[in-house]
């Protein structure tokens, strides 16, 4: 039986080159990921019944996603300016 590793699961969600959003333009994918992050933040906050948890999870999800997409944009820019073979 083939099992998914934690890395495969992470890449399936967070890697723009492996998740279904790879077909979207980068700004659109970023917006969609932000909306999904806010949705999960709301669901988690409702589950624990806390407005404080909502604020913390929205902030945390936003920071992580901004970091991932800024890193991706820098990597793509660096690849475009690298030596051509």
C-alpha positions, -999 to 999 in steps of 0.1 A, spaced: 0 0 0 14 34 -10 11 60 18 16 97 16 44 112 35 41 144 55 61 162 28 38 150 1 8 162 20 25 196 27 35 200 -10 0 190 -22 -14 220 -3 14 246 0 35 241 -32 22 262 -60 38 238 -84 19 208 -71 -15 219 -58 -44 225 -81 -38 263 -80 -7 259 -102 -30 266 -132 -39 301 -119 -19 333 -122 2 338 -91 -19 368 -77 -51 348 -81 -36 317 -65 -24 339 -36 -59 354 -31 -75 319 -32 -50 306 -6 -58 336 16 -95 330 14 -90 293 22 -68 303 52 -94 327 65 -121 300 60 -101 275 81 -94 302 107 -131 308 110 -139 271 113 -113 266 139 -125 296 159 -161 284 158 -150 249 169 -132 263 200 -157 291 205 -133 319 207 -130 352 190 -95 356 202 -85 323 185 -100 338 153 -78 368 154 -47 348 161 -53 322 135 -62 347 108 -29 366 115 -9 334 116 -23 320 84 -19 353 66 18 356 77 26 321 66 9 325 32 25 359 26 59 343 34 54 314 11 43 335 -18 70 361 -14 96 334 -13 81 318 -44 81 352 -62 118 358 -53 128 323 -64 110 328 -98 126 362 -103 160 347 -95 155 319 -119 145 343 -147 177 364 -141 200 334 -138 223 322 -166 205 308 -197 216 274 -209 
